[in-house]
Amino acid sequence: MITDEMSDRILDSYFTQHGQVRLQMYPYEKFMDEKLQHIVSENSMLQITSSTSDEIHTVTFGNITVHKPSVKESSGKMRFVYPREARIRGLTYTCPVTVEVDHKVHDKTSREITKQTTYSSVPLLSIPSMVRSKYCNLHRNPGNNNECVIDQGGYFIINGSEKTVQSQEKLRTNYPFVFQAKKPSKYIYSCEVRSLHEDKMRSTSTLTMHVSIQGDKTPRVVLIVPFVSCPVHVYAAFRINGVSDIDDMINMVLRGNDDRQMRDVMTHILTSNNPFMEMTDDEIHQWIGQHGSKEVNPDRRRRYVSHIFHNEFLPHLGMTRGCEHTYYMKSVYMGYMLYKLLNVFIGRTVCDDRDNYKNKRLETVGTLMAILFRQLYRNFLRTFKLSLYKAIEANKYVNVVDAINSRRMSSAMRYHFATGNWSVSKSVHTHASQNGVVQILNRMSHVSTRSQIMRLNT
């Protein structure tokens, strides 16, 4: 049995070995070491086909290099900068990031490479450096006389001000929770799952399943799918995922259990006042595309709905197009969500506890910066591709380096650190509500400084 004395010794040994800022330092270094390159490699290739010539341009972003924090003087000279100088001069303590870019020009007919240029050390952006991390200049010179020897770091310097990124408490991902619907609402209970792909650095895709009572006292279940503006009937969702028979849908929920009450409830949900039973698969796609998107063309509607159900509908179970196993797993998971929701609806079980710590997880500084960088990088790729396309269509000389605007990404990153608004998109499906993620570091006392760096936002 672990006594109080043993607990104190374990905690004292941990903080002696790792310090009090490990919660900040380790996730940040993991982001800089692994996640940064992973995000760039995930969206590394752009292909532009010219309509005015017989050329296909392919641009590939390769390995990145993170340099030590430096400053460019008015004379044009680059030199290393330390945190003390950044505080005094009102600078942002950042690490320049460069990338290798490969530009190939192919012939449309023969697909042979007619021209190839490789650019090395192309500036991509500057990322704020955490003080005392291995990407800080103090890491190789810890005894710098201009820095406090008991300062363990774990914060950033933005425009001369010391800022700390607060870890965010959130519900665990890839697990369905049943809650009572927020009032006022026509729904009674909701089953919510925040789906997050384990290999891709992307925002969570929240799928919500609602149950309500119709006028004839029969239950009705609909889904709120990300980026679809209308509720989707659960029968239509099963059909899109390849399950067309009602008995198969019920078996997805019951999973072999001989539950007569649940079977009767499921039969009412799938058959009562269900206009989708008379529709073909293509008509279901068209209906969802017409009511849930802004697309006008029927082909684009179908492609849009297929794209959403491939990439935003439970992406943690797979995002492979045309894979029957992926469709089957998503149908099984949807059946599990429905089974859990209906058990609460008919009074067998109670709702989940939103405040229980077993249902909570932490988004540390590394995860938050990875999500923000991915959004900024994808925006950069869109503008970069557009500028290249315009230059190619105008038959101008194409210089890839000139089209890479590193200042825009750097200023955007600096803006989010300065304001604490941790979202690029205004969409409700992203992290648009995360304000106050970055706070000014409290220097009233050493204890207050350490406590703020270790603080969690709930």
Contacts in CASP RR format, 6 or more apart in sequence:
PFRMAT RR
TARGET T0000
AUTHOR 0000-0000-0000
METHOD contacts of the structure
MODEL  1
MITDEMSDRILDSYFTQHGQVRLQMYPYEKFMDEKLQHIVSENSMLQITS
STSDEIHTVTFGNITVHKPSVKESSGKMRFVYPREARIRGLTYTCPVTVE
VDHKVHDKTSREITKQTTYSSVPLLSIPSMVRSKYCNLHRNPGNNNECVI
DQGGYFIINGSEKTVQSQEKLRTNYPFVFQAKKPSKYIYSCEVRSLHEDK
MRSTSTLTMHVSIQGDKTPRVVLIVPFVSCPVHVYAAFRINGVSDIDDMI
NMVLRGNDDRQMRDVMTHILTSNNPFMEMTDDEIHQWIGQHGSKEVNPDR
RRRYVSHIFHNEFLPHLGMTRGCEHTYYMKSVYMGYMLYKLLNVFIGRTV
CDDRDNYKNKRLETVGTLMAILFRQLYRNFLRTFKLSLYKAIEANKYVNV
VDAINSRRMSSAMRYHFATGNWSVSKSVHTHASQNGVVQILNRMSHVSTR
SQIMRLNT
2 10 0 8 1.000
19 152 0 8 1.000
20 152 0 8 1.000
20 450 0 8 1.000
20 453 0 8 1.000
20 454 0 8 1.000
21 132 0 8 1.000
21 152 0 8 1.000
21 153 0 8 1.000
21 154 0 8 1.000
21 450 0 8 1.000
21 453 0 8 1.000
21 454 0 8 1.000
23 167 0 8 1.000
23 364 0 8 1.000
23 453 0 8 1.000
23 454 0 8 1.000
24 130 0 8 1.000
24 154 0 8 1.000
24 155 0 8 1.000
24 164 0 8 1.000
24 165 0 8 1.000
24 364 0 8 1.000
24 365 0 8 1.000
24 453 0 8 1.000
25 130 0 8 1.000
25 132 0 8 1.000
25 133 0 8 1.000
25 153 0 8 1.000
25 154 0 8 1.000
27 364 0 8 1.000
27 365 0 8 1.000
27 366 0 8 1.000
27 367 0 8 1.000
28 130 0 8 1.000
28 133 0 8 1.000
28 154 0 8 1.000
28 365 0 8 1.000
28 366 0 8 1.000
28 369 0 8 1.000
29 133 0 8 1.000
29 134 0 8 1.000
29 135 0 8 1.000
30 366 0 8 1.000
31 365 0 8 1.000
31 366 0 8 1.000
31 367 0 8 1.000
31 369 0 8 1.000
31 370 0 8 1.000
32 66 0 8 1.000
32 95 0 8 1.000
32 127 0 8 1.000
32 133 0 8 1.000
32 135 0 8 1.000
35 201 0 8 1.000
35 366 0 8 1.000
35 370 0 8 1.000
36 64 0 8 1.000
36 66 0 8 1.000
36 97 0 8 1.000
36 127 0 8 1.000
36 370 0 8 1.000
36 373 0 8 1.000
37 63 0 8 1.000
37 64 0 8 1.000
38 201 0 8 1.000
39 201 0 8 1.000
39 370 0 8 1.000
39 373 0 8 1.000
39 374 0 8 1.000
39 377 0 8 1.000
40 61 0 8 1.000
40 62 0 8 1.000
40 64 0 8 1.000
40 99 0 8 1.000
40 377 0 8 1.000
41 61 0 8 1.000
41 62 0 8 1.000
42 200 0 8 1.000
42 201 0 8 1.000
43 61 0 8 1.000
43 377 0 8 1.000
43 378 0 8 1.000
43 381 0 8 1.000
44 60 0 8 1.000
44 61 0 8 1.000
44 62 0 8 1.000
45 58 0 8 1.000
45 59 0 8 1.000
45 60 0 8 1.000
45 61 0 8 1.000
46 58 0 8 1.000
46 59 0 8 1.000
46 60 0 8 1.000
46 381 0 8 1.000
46 384 0 8 1.000
46 385 0 8 1.000
46 388 0 8 1.000
47 56 0 8 1.000
47 57 0 8 1.000
47 58 0 8 1.000
47 59 0 8 1.000
48 56 0 8 1.000
48 57 0 8 1.000
48 58 0 8 1.000
48 59 0 8 1.000
48 385 0 8 1.000
48 388 0 8 1.000
48 389 0 8 1.000
48 392 0 8 1.000
49 56 0 8 1.000
49 57 0 8 1.000
49 108 0 8 1.000
50 56 0 8 1.000
50 57 0 8 1.000
50 392 0 8 1.000
50 393 0 8 1.000
51 393 0 8 1.000
52 392 0 8 1.000
52 393 0 8 1.000
52 395 0 8 1.000
53 392 0 8 1.000
53 395 0 8 1.000
54 107 0 8 1.000
54 108 0 8 1.000
54 109 0 8 1.000
55 105 0 8 1.000
55 106 0 8 1.000
55 107 0 8 1.000
55 108 0 8 1.000
55 114 0 8 1.000
55 392 0 8 1.000
56 105 0 8 1.000
56 106 0 8 1.000
56 107 0 8 1.000
56 108 0 8 1.000
56 111 0 8 1.000
57 103 0 8 1.000
57 104 0 8 1.000
57 105 0 8 1.000
57 106 0 8 1.000
57 388 0 8 1.000
57 392 0 8 1.000
57 398 0 8 1.000
58 103 0 8 1.000
58 104 0 8 1.000
58 105 0 8 1.000
58 106 0 8 1.000
59 101 0 8 1.000
59 102 0 8 1.000
59 103 0 8 1.000
59 104 0 8 1.000
59 388 0 8 1.000
59 400 0 8 1.000
60 101 0 8 1.000
60 102 0 8 1.000
60 104 0 8 1.000
61 99 0 8 1.000
61 100 0 8 1.000
61 101 0 8 1.000
62 99 0 8 1.000
62 100 0 8 1.000
62 101 0 8 1.000
62 102 0 8 1.000
63 99 0 8 1.000
63 100 0 8 1.000
64 97 0 8 1.000
64 98 0 8 1.000
64 99 0 8 1.000
64 100 0 8 1.000
64 124 0 8 1.000
65 97 0 8 1.000
65 98 0 8 1.000
65 99 0 8 1.000
65 121 0 8 1.000
66 95 0 8 1.000
66 96 0 8 1.000
66 97 0 8 1.000
66 127 0 8 1.000
66 135 0 8 1.000
67 95 0 8 1.000
67 96 0 8 1.000
67 97 0 8 1.000
67 98 0 8 1.000
68 80 0 8 1.000
68 95 0 8 1.000
68 135 0 8 1.000
68 136 0 8 1.000
68 137 0 8 1.000
69 80 0 8 1.000
69 81 0 8 1.000
69 82 0 8 1.000
69 86 0 8 1.000
69 93 0 8 1.000
69 94 0 8 1.000
69 95 0 8 1.000
69 129 0 8 1.000
69 135 0 8 1.000
69 136 0 8 1.000
69 137 0 8 1.000
70 78 0 8 1.000
70 79 0 8 1.000
70 80 0 8 1.000
70 81 0 8 1.000
70 96 0 8 1.000
71 78 0 8 1.000
71 79 0 8 1.000
71 81 0 8 1.000
71 85 0 8 1.000
71 91 0 8 1.000
72 78 0 8 1.000
73 79 0 8 1.000
80 137 0 8 1.000
81 91 0 8 1.000
81 93 0 8 1.000
81 137 0 8 1.000
82 137 0 8 1.000
82 138 0 8 1.000
82 144 0 8 1.000
82 146 0 8 1.000
82 147 0 8 1.000
83 93 0 8 1.000
83 131 0 8 1.000
83 136 0 8 1.000
83 137 0 8 1.000
83 138 0 8 1.000
83 147 0 8 1.000
83 157 0 8 1.000
84 144 0 8 1.000
84 146 0 8 1.000
84 147 0 8 1.000
85 91 0 8 1.000
86 92 0 8 1.000
86 93 0 8 1.000
86 157 0 8 1.000
86 160 0 8 1.000
87 157 0 8 1.000
87 160 0 8 1.000
87 162 0 8 1.000
89 160 0 8 1.000
90 159 0 8 1.000
90 160 0 8 1.000
90 161 0 8 1.000
91 157 0 8 1.000
91 159 0 8 1.000
91 160 0 8 1.000
92 126 0 8 1.000
92 128 0 8 1.000
92 157 0 8 1.000
92 158 0 8 1.000
92 159 0 8 1.000
92 160 0 8 1.000
92 414 0 8 1.000
92 417 0 8 1.000
93 128 0 8 1.000
93 129 0 8 1.000
93 131 0 8 1.000
93 136 0 8 1.000
93 156 0 8 1.000
93 157 0 8 1.000
93 158 0 8 1.000
93 160 0 8 1.000
94 126 0 8 1.000
94 127 0 8 1.000
94 128 0 8 1.000
94 129 0 8 1.000
94 410 0 8 1.000
94 414 0 8 1.000
95 126 0 8 1.000
95 127 0 8 1.000
95 128 0 8 1.000
95 129 0 8 1.000
95 135 0 8 1.000
96 123 0 8 1.000
96 126 0 8 1.000
97 123 0 8 1.000
97 124 0 8 1.000
97 125 0 8 1.000
97 126 0 8 1.000
97 127 0 8 1.000
98 120 0 8 1.000
98 121 0 8 1.000
98 122 0 8 1.000
98 123 0 8 1.000
98 124 0 8 1.000
99 122 0 8 1.000
99 124 0 8 1.000
100 118 0 8 1.000
100 119 0 8 1.000
100 120 0 8 1.000
100 121 0 8 1.000
100 122 0 8 1.000
101 118 0 8 1.000
101 119 0 8 1.000
101 122 0 8 1.000
101 400 0 8 1.000
101 401 0 8 1.000
101 404 0 8 1.000
102 116 0 8 1.000
102 117 0 8 1.000
102 118 0 8 1.000
102 119 0 8 1.000
103 116 0 8 1.000
103 117 0 8 1.000
103 118 0 8 1.000
103 119 0 8 1.000
103 398 0 8 1.000
103 400 0 8 1.000
104 113 0 8 1.000
104 115 0 8 1.000
104 116 0 8 1.000
105 113 0 8 1.000
105 114 0 8 1.000
105 115 0 8 1.000
105 116 0 8 1.000
106 112 0 8 1.000
106 113 0 8 1.000
106 114 0 8 1.000
107 114 0 8 1.000
117 400 0 8 1.000
119 400 0 8 1.000
119 401 0 8 1.000
122 400 0 8 1.000
122 401 0 8 1.000
122 404 0 8 1.000
123 404 0 8 1.000
123 406 0 8 1.000
124 404 0 8 1.000
124 406 0 8 1.000
124 409 0 8 1.000
125 376 0 8 1.000
125 406 0 8 1.000
125 409 0 8 1.000
125 410 0 8 1.000
125 413 0 8 1.000
126 406 0 8 1.000
126 410 0 8 1.000
126 413 0 8 1.000
127 369 0 8 1.000
127 373 0 8 1.000
127 413 0 8 1.000
128 156 0 8 1.000
128 157 0 8 1.000
128 158 0 8 1.000
128 413 0 8 1.000
128 414 0 8 1.000
128 417 0 8 1.000
129 135 0 8 1.000
129 136 0 8 1.000
129 156 0 8 1.000
130 136 0 8 1.000
130 153 0 8 1.000
130 154 0 8 1.000
130 155 0 8 1.000
130 156 0 8 1.000
130 365 0 8 1.000
131 138 0 8 1.000
131 151 0 8 1.000
131 153 0 8 1.000
131 154 0 8 1.000
131 155 0 8 1.000
131 156 0 8 1.000
131 157 0 8 1.000
132 138 0 8 1.000
132 139 0 8 1.000
132 151 0 8 1.000
132 152 0 8 1.000
132 153 0 8 1.000
132 154 0 8 1.000
133 139 0 8 1.000
133 153 0 8 1.000
133 154 0 8 1.000
138 144 0 8 1.000
138 147 0 8 1.000
143 149 0 8 1.000
150 446 0 8 1.000
152 450 0 8 1.000
153 453 0 8 1.000
154 164 0 8 1.000
154 453 0 8 1.000
155 162 0 8 1.000
155 163 0 8 1.000
155 164 0 8 1.000
155 441 0 8 1.000
155 453 0 8 1.000
156 162 0 8 1.000
156 163 0 8 1.000
156 164 0 8 1.000
156 165 0 8 1.000
156 417 0 8 1.000
156 438 0 8 1.000
157 163 0 8 1.000
158 414 0 8 1.000
158 417 0 8 1.000
158 418 0 8 1.000
158 438 0 8 1.000
159 414 0 8 1.000
159 418 0 8 1.000
161 440 0 8 1.000
162 440 0 8 1.000
162 441 0 8 1.000
162 443 0 8 1.000
163 417 0 8 1.000
163 418 0 8 1.000
163 438 0 8 1.000
163 439 0 8 1.000
163 440 0 8 1.000
163 441 0 8 1.000
164 438 0 8 1.000
164 439 0 8 1.000
164 441 0 8 1.000
164 452 0 8 1.000
164 453 0 8 1.000
165 365 0 8 1.000
165 368 0 8 1.000
165 369 0 8 1.000
165 417 0 8 1.000
165 437 0 8 1.000
165 438 0 8 1.000
166 436 0 8 1.000
166 437 0 8 1.000
166 438 0 8 1.000
166 439 0 8 1.000
166 455 0 8 1.000
166 456 0 8 1.000
166 457 0 8 1.000
167 362 0 8 1.000
167 363 0 8 1.000
167 364 0 8 1.000
167 365 0 8 1.000
167 455 0 8 1.000
167 456 0 8 1.000
167 457 0 8 1.000
168 362 0 8 1.000
168 363 0 8 1.000
168 368 0 8 1.000
168 434 0 8 1.000
168 437 0 8 1.000
168 456 0 8 1.000
168 457 0 8 1.000
169 360 0 8 1.000
169 361 0 8 1.000
169 362 0 8 1.000
169 363 0 8 1.000
169 456 0 8 1.000
169 457 0 8 1.000
169 458 0 8 1.000
170 194 0 8 1.000
170 360 0 8 1.000
170 361 0 8 1.000
170 362 0 8 1.000
170 363 0 8 1.000
171 177 0 8 1.000
171 194 0 8 1.000
171 354 0 8 1.000
171 359 0 8 1.000
171 360 0 8 1.000
171 361 0 8 1.000
172 194 0 8 1.000
172 359 0 8 1.000
172 360 0 8 1.000
172 361 0 8 1.000
173 194 0 8 1.000
173 195 0 8 1.000
173 196 0 8 1.000
173 204 0 8 1.000
173 316 0 8 1.000
173 361 0 8 1.000
174 193 0 8 1.000
174 194 0 8 1.000
174 195 0 8 1.000
174 196 0 8 1.000
174 316 0 8 1.000
175 193 0 8 1.000
175 359 0 8 1.000
176 191 0 8 1.000
176 192 0 8 1.000
176 193 0 8 1.000
176 336 0 8 1.000
176 337 0 8 1.000
176 340 0 8 1.000
177 191 0 8 1.000
177 192 0 8 1.000
177 193 0 8 1.000
177 352 0 8 1.000
177 354 0 8 1.000
177 359 0 8 1.000
178 189 0 8 1.000
178 190 0 8 1.000
178 191 0 8 1.000
178 192 0 8 1.000
178 340 0 8 1.000
178 341 0 8 1.000
178 344 0 8 1.000
178 349 0 8 1.000
178 351 0 8 1.000
178 352 0 8 1.000
179 189 0 8 1.000
179 190 0 8 1.000
179 192 0 8 1.000
179 351 0 8 1.000
179 352 0 8 1.000
179 354 0 8 1.000
180 188 0 8 1.000
180 189 0 8 1.000
180 190 0 8 1.000
180 351 0 8 1.000
181 187 0 8 1.000
181 188 0 8 1.000
181 189 0 8 1.000
181 190 0 8 1.000
181 210 0 8 1.000
186 212 0 8 1.000
187 210 0 8 1.000
187 211 0 8 1.000
187 212 0 8 1.000
188 211 0 8 1.000
188 212 0 8 1.000
188 213 0 8 1.000
188 345 0 8 1.000
189 210 0 8 1.000
189 211 0 8 1.000
189 341 0 8 1.000
189 344 0 8 1.000
189 345 0 8 1.000
189 351 0 8 1.000
190 208 0 8 1.000
190 209 0 8 1.000
190 210 0 8 1.000
190 211 0 8 1.000
190 341 0 8 1.000
191 208 0 8 1.000
191 209 0 8 1.000
191 337 0 8 1.000
191 338 0 8 1.000
191 340 0 8 1.000
191 341 0 8 1.000
192 206 0 8 1.000
192 207 0 8 1.000
192 208 0 8 1.000
192 209 0 8 1.000
193 206 0 8 1.000
193 207 0 8 1.000
193 314 0 8 1.000
193 337 0 8 1.000
194 204 0 8 1.000
194 205 0 8 1.000
194 206 0 8 1.000
195 204 0 8 1.000
195 205 0 8 1.000
195 206 0 8 1.000
195 207 0 8 1.000
195 314 0 8 1.000
195 315 0 8 1.000
195 316 0 8 1.000
195 317 0 8 1.000
196 202 0 8 1.000
196 204 0 8 1.000
196 205 0 8 1.000
196 315 0 8 1.000
196 316 0 8 1.000
197 315 0 8 1.000
197 316 0 8 1.000
197 318 0 8 1.000
197 319 0 8 1.000
198 316 0 8 1.000
200 315 0 8 1.000
200 319 0 8 1.000
201 370 0 8 1.000
201 371 0 8 1.000
201 374 0 8 1.000
202 315 0 8 1.000
202 371 0 8 1.000
202 374 0 8 1.000
203 371 0 8 1.000
203 375 0 8 1.000
203 429 0 8 1.000
203 430 0 8 1.000
203 431 0 8 1.000
205 226 0 8 1.000
205 312 0 8 1.000
205 313 0 8 1.000
205 314 0 8 1.000
205 315 0 8 1.000
205 429 0 8 1.000
206 226 0 8 1.000
206 429 0 8 1.000
207 223 0 8 1.000
207 224 0 8 1.000
207 225 0 8 1.000
207 226 0 8 1.000
207 313 0 8 1.000
207 314 0 8 1.000
207 337 0 8 1.000
208 223 0 8 1.000
208 224 0 8 1.000
209 221 0 8 1.000
209 222 0 8 1.000
209 223 0 8 1.000
209 224 0 8 1.000
209 234 0 8 1.000
209 334 0 8 1.000
209 337 0 8 1.000
209 338 0 8 1.000
209 341 0 8 1.000
210 221 0 8 1.000
210 222 0 8 1.000
210 223 0 8 1.000
210 224 0 8 1.000
210 231 0 8 1.000
211 219 0 8 1.000
211 220 0 8 1.000
211 221 0 8 1.000
211 341 0 8 1.000
211 342 0 8 1.000
211 345 0 8 1.000
212 219 0 8 1.000
212 220 0 8 1.000
212 222 0 8 1.000
213 219 0 8 1.000
213 220 0 8 1.000
214 220 0 8 1.000
214 272 0 8 1.000
214 273 0 8 1.000
216 272 0 8 1.000
216 273 0 8 1.000
218 268 0 8 1.000
218 269 0 8 1.000
218 272 0 8 1.000
218 273 0 8 1.000
219 265 0 8 1.000
219 268 0 8 1.000
219 269 0 8 1.000
219 342 0 8 1.000
219 345 0 8 1.000
220 269 0 8 1.000
220 272 0 8 1.000
220 273 0 8 1.000
221 233 0 8 1.000
221 234 0 8 1.000
221 269 0 8 1.000
221 338 0 8 1.000
221 341 0 8 1.000
222 231 0 8 1.000
222 232 0 8 1.000
222 233 0 8 1.000
222 234 0 8 1.000
223 231 0 8 1.000
223 232 0 8 1.000
223 233 0 8 1.000
223 234 0 8 1.000
223 237 0 8 1.000
224 231 0 8 1.000
224 232 0 8 1.000
225 232 0 8 1.000
225 237 0 8 1.000
225 308 0 8 1.000
225 309 0 8 1.000
225 312 0 8 1.000
225 313 0 8 1.000
226 308 0 8 1.000
226 312 0 8 1.000
226 313 0 8 1.000
226 429 0 8 1.000
227 293 0 8 1.000
227 308 0 8 1.000
227 312 0 8 1.000
227 427 0 8 1.000
227 429 0 8 1.000
228 288 0 8 1.000
228 289 0 8 1.000
228 292 0 8 1.000
228 293 0 8 1.000
228 305 0 8 1.000
228 308 0 8 1.000
229 291 0 8 1.000
229 292 0 8 1.000
229 293 0 8 1.000
230 288 0 8 1.000
230 291 0 8 1.000
230 292 0 8 1.000
232 288 0 8 1.000
233 274 0 8 1.000
233 276 0 8 1.000
234 269 0 8 1.000
234 270 0 8 1.000
234 334 0 8 1.000
234 338 0 8 1.000
235 249 0 8 1.000
235 269 0 8 1.000
235 270 0 8 1.000
235 274 0 8 1.000
235 276 0 8 1.000
235 277 0 8 1.000
236 276 0 8 1.000
236 284 0 8 1.000
236 287 0 8 1.000
236 288 0 8 1.000
237 313 0 8 1.000
237 334 0 8 1.000
238 244 0 8 1.000
238 249 0 8 1.000
238 252 0 8 1.000
238 331 0 8 1.000
238 334 0 8 1.000
239 276 0 8 1.000
239 281 0 8 1.000
239 284 0 8 1.000
240 281 0 8 1.000
240 284 0 8 1.000
240 285 0 8 1.000
240 288 0 8 1.000
240 305 0 8 1.000
240 309 0 8 1.000
241 309 0 8 1.000
241 313 0 8 1.000
241 327 0 8 1.000
241 328 0 8 1.000
241 330 0 8 1.000
241 331 0 8 1.000
241 334 0 8 1.000
242 327 0 8 1.000
242 331 0 8 1.000
243 249 0 8 1.000
243 252 0 8 1.000
243 331 0 8 1.000
244 281 0 8 1.000
246 267 0 8 1.000
246 270 0 8 1.000
246 271 0 8 1.000
249 266 0 8 1.000
249 270 0 8 1.000
250 263 0 8 1.000
250 266 0 8 1.000
250 267 0 8 1.000
250 270 0 8 1.000
252 331 0 8 1.000
252 332 0 8 1.000
252 334 0 8 1.000
252 335 0 8 1.000
253 262 0 8 1.000
253 266 0 8 1.000
253 335 0 8 1.000
253 336 0 8 1.000
253 338 0 8 1.000
253 339 0 8 1.000
253 342 0 8 1.000
254 262 0 8 1.000
254 263 0 8 1.000
254 266 0 8 1.000
254 339 0 8 1.000
255 336 0 8 1.000
255 339 0 8 1.000
261 346 0 8 1.000
262 339 0 8 1.000
262 342 0 8 1.000
262 346 0 8 1.000
265 342 0 8 1.000
265 345 0 8 1.000
265 346 0 8 1.000
266 338 0 8 1.000
266 342 0 8 1.000
271 277 0 8 1.000
276 284 0 8 1.000
276 287 0 8 1.000
279 287 0 8 1.000
282 302 0 8 1.000
285 301 0 8 1.000
285 302 0 8 1.000
285 305 0 8 1.000
285 306 0 8 1.000
286 298 0 8 1.000
286 301 0 8 1.000
286 302 0 8 1.000
288 305 0 8 1.000
289 295 0 8 1.000
289 301 0 8 1.000
289 302 0 8 1.000
289 304 0 8 1.000
289 305 0 8 1.000
290 301 0 8 1.000
293 301 0 8 1.000
293 304 0 8 1.000
293 305 0 8 1.000
295 301 0 8 1.000
295 304 0 8 1.000
310 319 0 8 1.000
310 321 0 8 1.000
311 319 0 8 1.000
313 330 0 8 1.000
314 330 0 8 1.000
314 333 0 8 1.000
314 334 0 8 1.000
317 326 0 8 1.000
317 329 0 8 1.000
317 330 0 8 1.000
317 333 0 8 1.000
318 326 0 8 1.000
318 329 0 8 1.000
318 330 0 8 1.000
319 326 0 8 1.000
320 326 0 8 1.000
340 349 0 8 1.000
343 349 0 8 1.000
344 350 0 8 1.000
344 351 0 8 1.000
352 359 0 8 1.000
353 359 0 8 1.000
362 456 0 8 1.000
368 422 0 8 1.000
368 437 0 8 1.000
371 431 0 8 1.000
372 413 0 8 1.000
372 416 0 8 1.000
372 422 0 8 1.000
372 424 0 8 1.000
373 413 0 8 1.000
375 423 0 8 1.000
375 424 0 8 1.000
375 425 0 8 1.000
375 430 0 8 1.000
376 409 0 8 1.000
376 412 0 8 1.000
376 413 0 8 1.000
376 424 0 8 1.000
377 409 0 8 1.000
379 424 0 8 1.000
380 405 0 8 1.000
380 408 0 8 1.000
380 409 0 8 1.000
383 405 0 8 1.000
383 408 0 8 1.000
384 403 0 8 1.000
384 404 0 8 1.000
384 405 0 8 1.000
387 403 0 8 1.000
388 398 0 8 1.000
388 400 0 8 1.000
388 403 0 8 1.000
391 397 0 8 1.000
391 398 0 8 1.000
391 403 0 8 1.000
392 398 0 8 1.000
412 424 0 8 1.000
416 422 0 8 1.000
416 424 0 8 1.000
416 438 0 8 1.000
417 438 0 8 1.000
418 438 0 8 1.000
419 438 0 8 1.000
420 435 0 8 1.000
420 436 0 8 1.000
420 437 0 8 1.000
420 438 0 8 1.000
420 439 0 8 1.000
421 434 0 8 1.000
421 435 0 8 1.000
421 436 0 8 1.000
421 437 0 8 1.000
422 431 0 8 1.000
422 434 0 8 1.000
422 435 0 8 1.000
422 436 0 8 1.000
422 437 0 8 1.000
422 438 0 8 1.000
423 430 0 8 1.000
423 431 0 8 1.000
423 432 0 8 1.000
423 433 0 8 1.000
423 434 0 8 1.000
424 430 0 8 1.000
425 432 0 8 1.000
426 432 0 8 1.000
436 457 0 8 1.000
437 457 0 8 1.000
439 452 0 8 1.000
441 449 0 8 1.000
441 452 0 8 1.000
441 453 0 8 1.000
442 448 0 8 1.000
442 449 0 8 1.000
442 452 0 8 1.000
443 449 0 8 1.000
END
